Amino acid sequence: MLVRISADSTCDLSPDIVKRFGIFIAPLSITVGEEVFKDGVDLTPAQLIAYSEAGKKCQTGAVNVFEYQQYFQELTANGDEVVHINIGSGFSSCYNNALLAARDFPGVRVVDSKNLSTGSGHLVYEAALLASQGKSAAEITEELEKLVPRVDASFIIDTLDYLARGGRCSAITAYGARILHIKPSIEVRDGAMIVGRKYRGHFEKAVKLYVEDRLEQDGGLDPCRAFITHAACSSEVVEAVKSLLEEKGYFEEIIITEAGCTVTNHCGPNTLGVLFRRLS
C-alpha cells in the first residue's frame, strides 16, 4: 500500500517539485468571462494577467464535492492511502468540500493548511518527504498538524488594483495607495489574511525592506528551507531576493516558485513572498 500526497493547485509548487515527488494536484477553476479554465492545466498566470489587463472579469472557484469524489476515487483505486492538503479553510470552501468527499473514502485524510500558496506548499513538501521515508498516512497527518501553526506566509504587493477588482479592498484605497506609492504586505495569521507593514517607494526598494523585516521573527527560523514565490516579478528582483537570503545564511535550501492563477488573480503582477517555517 502506497501513501499518495495530494494538494490543491494553490500550493504553488513548481512542476519540477511536483514531478520529483509524484505529488497529485487538484486544480481550482478560473472563470474568465463566460469561459471556465483549470488552474495550471489550461490557463497560466501570464494568460490570466493578459485577460485581466484587457478588462475581462476573472474569478477563482473551489474544487467542488463531486470533483473531489472523482479525484479521490482515482487515487485510491488500487487501495492506496491519500493525504490531501488544502488551501486554508478561511480562504476557500475547498477544505470543507474535500472533507465531505472524503467520507466515502476511508483511506483519504484531509489537512487544512490554514494557509495559501507555498504556505501550504511547505506542508505538501514535508508530506512528500515523509511519504518517501515510508511513513503512514496517519503519521504524516499528525506531523503536518504540528507544522501548520509554524509556517510563516506573507507577500508584498506592488498594486492594490487586483484586490480592488476582486472586491477585497475599495477602489479608493487602491487609488490612494497608487498615488502615495504604498506597497502593502499581506500576512497570514491564524488562517486569515491581514495587512502588515506598508512600504513606500519603488517596488525594488520595498521588497528589500520587506525581506529584512520578515527575517526578524520571534521563535527563530527553521533553517530547512524557504520559498521565494512570486507573480510576474522580474528575474532581477527575484535574484536580488535570493542573493539577500543567501547572504543572511539562514536557510539550507532556497526554492523559487511562481504563484499560480489563484494568487495572481487576487494580487496581480509584481507580488513576491518569502515563506518559511519557524522553530516554534
C-alpha positions as CSV (number, residue, x, y, z in Angstrom):
1,M,0.0,0.0,0.0
2,L,1.4,3.4,-1.0
3,V,0.7,6.8,0.5
4,R,-0.1,9.3,-2.1
5,I,0.4,13.0,-1.4
6,S,-2.1,15.4,-2.9
7,A,-2.8,19.1,-2.8
8,D,-4.8,21.9,-4.3
9,S,-3.3,23.8,-7.2
10,T,-3.0,26.7,-4.8
11,C,0.1,25.1,-3.2
12,D,2.2,26.8,-5.9
13,L,4.9,24.2,-6.0
14,S,6.9,24.1,-9.3
15,P,6.2,21.4,-11.9
16,D,9.7,20.0,-11.2
17,I,8.9,19.5,-7.5
18,V,5.5,18.0,-8.3
19,K,7.1,15.6,-10.7
20,R,10.1,14.7,-8.5
21,F,7.9,13.7,-5.6
22,G,4.9,12.3,-7.5
23,I,2.5,14.8,-6.0
24,F,-1.0,14.8,-7.3
25,I,-2.7,18.2,-7.9
26,A,-6.4,19.1,-7.8
27,P,-6.9,22.2,-9.9
28,L,-9.2,25.1,-8.9
29,S,-11.3,26.7,-11.6
30,I,-10.8,30.1,-13.0
31,T,-13.8,31.7,-14.8
32,V,-12.9,34.4,-17.4
33,G,-16.0,36.0,-18.8
34,E,-18.1,33.0,-19.8
35,E,-15.2,30.5,-20.1
36,V,-14.1,28.2,-17.3
37,F,-10.4,27.1,-17.1
38,K,-8.5,24.8,-14.8
39,D,-5.7,26.5,-12.8
40,G,-2.3,25.4,-14.2
41,V,-3.9,23.0,-16.7
42,D,-5.3,25.2,-19.5
43,L,-4.6,28.6,-18.0
44,T,-1.3,30.1,-17.0
45,P,-0.7,33.1,-14.7
46,A,0.6,35.1,-17.7
47,Q,-2.6,34.4,-19.7
48,L,-4.7,35.4,-16.7
49,I,-2.9,38.7,-16.3
50,A,-3.4,39.4,-20.0
51,Y,-7.2,38.7,-19.7
52,S,-7.4,40.9,-16.6
53,E,-5.5,43.8,-18.2
54,A,-7.8,43.5,-21.2
55,G,-10.7,44.2,-18.9
56,K,-12.1,40.7,-18.6
57,K,-13.5,39.7,-15.2
58,C,-11.6,36.8,-13.7
59,Q,-12.9,34.8,-10.8
60,T,-11.5,31.8,-8.9
61,G,-13.7,28.8,-7.9
62,A,-13.2,26.0,-5.4
63,V,-13.0,22.3,-6.3
64,N,-16.5,21.0,-5.7
65,V,-17.5,17.9,-3.8
66,F,-18.2,15.9,-6.9
67,E,-14.9,16.8,-8.4
68,Y,-13.1,15.7,-5.2
69,Q,-15.1,12.4,-5.2
70,Q,-13.9,11.6,-8.7
71,Y,-10.4,12.7,-7.8
72,F,-10.2,10.6,-4.6
73,Q,-11.8,7.6,-6.4
74,E,-8.9,7.6,-8.9
75,L,-6.2,8.0,-6.3
76,T,-7.5,5.2,-4.1
77,A,-8.4,2.8,-6.9
78,N,-5.5,0.4,-6.0
79,G,-6.1,0.6,-2.3
80,D,-3.6,3.3,-1.7
81,E,-3.9,5.9,1.1
82,V,-4.1,9.6,0.4
83,V,-3.0,12.7,2.4
84,H,-4.6,15.7,0.8
85,I,-3.5,19.2,1.8
86,N,-6.0,22.0,1.2
87,I,-5.8,25.7,0.9
88,G,-6.8,27.2,4.2
89,S,-10.5,26.9,5.1
90,G,-10.6,30.6,5.8
91,F,-9.8,31.4,2.1
92,S,-11.8,28.8,0.2
93,S,-14.5,26.2,0.6
94,C,-12.1,23.6,-0.9
95,Y,-11.3,22.1,2.6
96,N,-14.9,21.6,3.5
97,N,-15.7,20.2,0.1
98,A,-12.8,17.8,0.4
99,L,-13.9,16.7,3.8
100,L,-17.4,15.9,2.5
101,A,-16.0,13.9,-0.4
102,A,-13.5,12.0,1.8
103,R,-16.4,10.5,3.8
104,D,-16.7,7.9,1.0
105,F,-13.0,7.1,1.1
106,P,-11.7,5.8,4.5
107,G,-8.1,5.9,3.2
108,V,-8.2,9.6,2.5
109,R,-7.0,12.1,5.1
110,V,-7.7,15.8,4.6
111,V,-5.5,18.5,6.1
112,D,-6.5,22.2,6.5
113,S,-3.2,24.1,5.8
114,K,-4.8,27.3,7.2
115,N,-2.6,28.9,4.6
116,L,-2.2,29.6,0.9
117,S,0.4,29.4,-1.8
118,T,3.7,27.9,-0.7
119,G,2.5,28.4,2.9
120,S,0.5,25.3,2.2
121,G,3.3,24.2,-0.2
122,H,5.6,23.8,2.9
123,L,3.2,21.2,4.2
124,V,2.9,19.4,0.9
125,Y,6.7,19.3,0.5
126,E,7.1,17.9,4.1
127,A,4.4,15.4,3.4
128,A,6.2,14.2,0.3
129,L,9.4,13.8,2.2
130,L,7.7,11.8,5.0
131,A,6.0,9.6,2.5
132,S,9.3,8.8,0.8
133,Q,10.5,7.7,4.2
134,G,7.7,5.1,4.4
135,K,5.5,7.0,7.0
136,S,1.9,6.0,7.1
137,A,-0.9,8.4,6.2
138,A,-1.8,8.7,9.9
139,E,1.8,9.5,10.9
140,I,2.2,12.1,8.1
141,T,-1.1,13.8,9.0
142,E,0.0,14.0,12.7
143,E,3.3,15.7,11.7
144,L,1.6,18.1,9.4
145,E,-0.9,19.2,12.1
146,K,2.1,20.1,14.3
147,L,3.7,22.1,11.4
148,V,0.6,24.1,10.4
149,P,1.0,26.9,13.1
150,R,4.7,27.2,12.4
151,V,4.5,28.3,8.8
152,D,5.2,32.0,8.2
153,A,3.5,33.2,5.0
154,S,3.4,36.7,3.6
155,F,3.6,38.7,0.4
156,I,4.4,42.2,-0.7
157,I,2.1,43.7,-3.3
158,D,3.0,46.3,-5.9
159,T,-0.5,47.4,-6.6
160,L,-3.9,47.0,-4.9
161,D,-5.8,47.2,-8.2
162,Y,-6.3,43.5,-8.4
163,L,-7.6,43.2,-4.9
164,A,-10.0,46.0,-5.7
165,R,-11.2,44.2,-8.8
166,G,-12.0,41.2,-6.6
167,G,-13.8,43.3,-4.0
168,R,-11.2,42.7,-1.3
169,C,-10.4,46.4,-1.0
170,S,-12.1,49.6,-2.2
171,A,-11.2,51.3,-5.4
172,I,-10.5,54.4,-3.3
173,T,-8.0,52.6,-1.2
174,A,-6.3,51.2,-4.3
175,Y,-6.1,54.7,-5.8
176,G,-4.7,56.2,-2.7
177,A,-2.0,53.5,-2.4
178,R,-1.1,54.1,-6.1
179,I,-0.8,57.9,-5.7
180,L,1.3,57.5,-2.5
181,H,3.4,54.7,-3.8
182,I,2.4,52.4,-1.0
183,K,3.4,48.7,-1.2
184,P,1.5,46.8,1.5
185,S,2.5,43.4,2.8
186,I,-0.2,40.8,3.3
187,E,0.4,38.3,6.1
188,V,-1.4,35.1,7.0
189,R,-2.3,35.0,10.7
190,D,-4.4,32.3,12.3
191,G,-5.8,31.2,9.0
192,A,-6.8,34.6,7.8
193,M,-5.1,37.4,5.8
194,I,-4.3,40.7,7.4
195,V,-2.5,43.8,6.2
196,G,1.0,44.0,7.7
197,R,3.6,46.8,7.3
198,K,3.1,49.2,4.5
199,Y,6.2,50.3,2.5
200,R,6.7,53.4,0.3
201,G,8.7,53.9,-2.8
202,H,9.7,51.8,-5.7
203,F,8.9,48.1,-5.6
204,E,12.5,47.0,-5.7
205,K,13.3,49.1,-2.6
206,A,10.1,48.0,-0.8
207,V,10.9,44.3,-1.4
208,K,14.3,44.6,0.2
209,L,12.8,46.2,3.3
210,Y,10.1,43.6,3.4
211,V,12.5,40.7,3.3
212,E,14.7,42.2,6.1
213,D,11.5,42.6,8.2
214,R,10.3,39.1,7.7
215,L,13.6,37.6,8.8
216,E,13.3,39.2,12.2
217,Q,10.9,36.7,13.7
218,D,10.1,35.7,17.3
219,G,10.6,32.0,17.9
220,G,13.6,31.6,15.5
221,L,13.8,30.5,11.9
222,D,13.7,26.8,10.9
223,P,16.7,26.6,8.6
224,C,15.4,23.7,6.5
225,R,14.1,25.8,3.6
226,A,12.5,29.0,2.4
227,F,10.3,29.6,-0.7
228,I,10.5,32.7,-2.8
229,T,7.2,32.7,-4.5
230,H,6.3,35.5,-7.0
231,A,3.7,36.6,-9.5
232,A,5.3,38.0,-12.7
233,C,8.2,39.6,-10.9
234,S,11.3,40.4,-13.0
235,S,14.2,37.9,-12.8
236,E,16.3,40.8,-11.4
237,V,14.0,41.3,-8.4
238,V,13.8,37.5,-7.7
239,E,17.5,37.0,-8.0
240,A,18.1,40.1,-5.7
241,V,15.9,38.5,-3.0
242,K,17.6,35.1,-3.4
243,S,21.0,36.8,-3.0
244,L,19.8,38.6,0.1
245,L,18.7,35.3,1.6
246,E,21.9,33.6,0.7
247,E,23.9,36.5,2.3
248,K,21.9,36.0,5.6
249,G,22.8,32.4,5.5
250,Y,19.7,31.3,7.4
251,F,18.4,28.6,5.1
252,E,19.8,25.4,3.9
253,E,17.6,25.4,0.8
254,I,16.0,28.3,-1.1
255,I,13.4,27.4,-3.6
256,I,12.0,29.8,-6.2
257,T,8.4,29.1,-7.4
258,E,5.9,31.0,-9.5
259,A,2.5,31.8,-8.0
260,G,-0.4,30.1,-9.7
261,C,-3.5,31.7,-11.1
262,T,-5.3,32.0,-7.7
263,V,-2.7,34.2,-6.0
264,T,-2.0,36.0,-9.3
265,N,-5.7,36.8,-9.8
266,H,-6.1,38.3,-6.3
267,C,-2.7,40.1,-6.0
268,G,-1.6,40.8,-9.6
269,P,1.8,41.1,-11.1
270,N,4.8,42.2,-9.0
271,T,3.8,40.2,-6.0
272,L,6.5,38.5,-4.0
273,G,6.7,36.5,-0.8
274,V,9.3,34.8,1.3
275,L,7.7,31.9,3.0
276,F,9.4,29.8,5.7
277,R,9.0,27.9,8.9
278,R,9.5,28.9,12.5
279,L,11.1,26.7,15.1
280,S,8.2,27.4,17.5
